[in-house]
Amino acid sequence: MVLVSPAIAWAVPVGILLGLGLWTLSSLVPRMRGPRLAERVAPFVLDVSAEARELIARRPAEPSPVFGALAGAVGRPARDAVSRILGGDEVIAARLRQAGRDDGVEAFRSRQLLAALGGAGLGVLVAAWGLRVGTLPLVLGAAIVVVGAALGLLAPEQLLARAARRRGQRIAEELPTVLEFLTLALAAGESLSDALRRVARTGNGELATELGRVIAEVNSGIPLTTALSGAARTLDVAAFSRTVDQLVPALDRGTPLVEVLRAQAQDVRGDAQRALIESAGKKEVAMLVPLVFLILPITVLFAIFPGILVLQLGF
């Protein structure tokens, strides 16, 4: 049996970390030589040369792909287990699309696993501190770890749903302005596809981004009505869906679009005003809380305190 001193026991993991760090830094150092002739020609002969495809596919040795492959091999069964337990991959994909994120369901499940591990690690730290102090039972410590993992697993879904709702609200707020811009473009003689392309090119909001995707689908050969209906179904914004429901039949029947878009813009603005009034009515009670519990007691205190002080001093 070989005895290992504490210094050697610490030196081994520190040396491994040092080696990985130096490996990562060396992979980031730029090459000082210029590209060879074969490297310059290879991208142009990929379809006829297997050596060119092999040369292009070759990557410098660095630890990130190795760790990524290992993490993917270990995390794939865990992602599948989370998908089977929680379910709703279609819902997650739809919410990712509604939130404007381009990553897929697998990447989201990976983030869920990392969040669950982080929550479990935080629970372990809290439980270890409680057990060390001696005021926390073992069963309660295990429950803290389980609760931390569960919160870490469910928190990304709640944050994703919140992001999707907020983006839908921004799209609904931008819709009247976009409809009025489309009305002006159509009144000037442009077609609907050209007007949508202009909005997508000049706008910088969420709705302009979605219209840009619609135009990209139209450029790839999809009919405009199909692309608009798909965008409305994917975004699931009530105001936008109503607008598309009115716009698609008008396109099919050849109805003038200027009046349709102008009426839809007025309806959307009216809905926004009604929603604002309803929100103010619901928050009326909440607005009384600082008045009753903060402003009113301070006012009474300023009114009564001088009299009480005078009485105590005997004047």
Secondary structure, DSSP 8 states (H G I E B T S, - for coil): -----HHHHHHHHHHHHHHHHHHHHHHHS---S---HHHHHGGGSTTT-HHHHHHHH-----HHHHHHHHHHHHHHHHHHHHHHHH--HHHHHHHHHHTT----HHHHHHHHHHHHHHHHHHHHHHHHHHHHHT-S-HHHHHHHHHHHHHHHHHHHHHHHHHHHHHHHHHHHHHHHHHHHHHHHHHHTT--HHHHHHHHHHH--SHHHHHHHHHHHHHHTT--HHHHHHHHHHHH--HHHHHHHHHHHHHHHHT--HHHHHHHHHHHHHHHHHHHHHHHHHHTHHHHHHHIIIIIHHHHHHHHHHHHHHHHHHT-
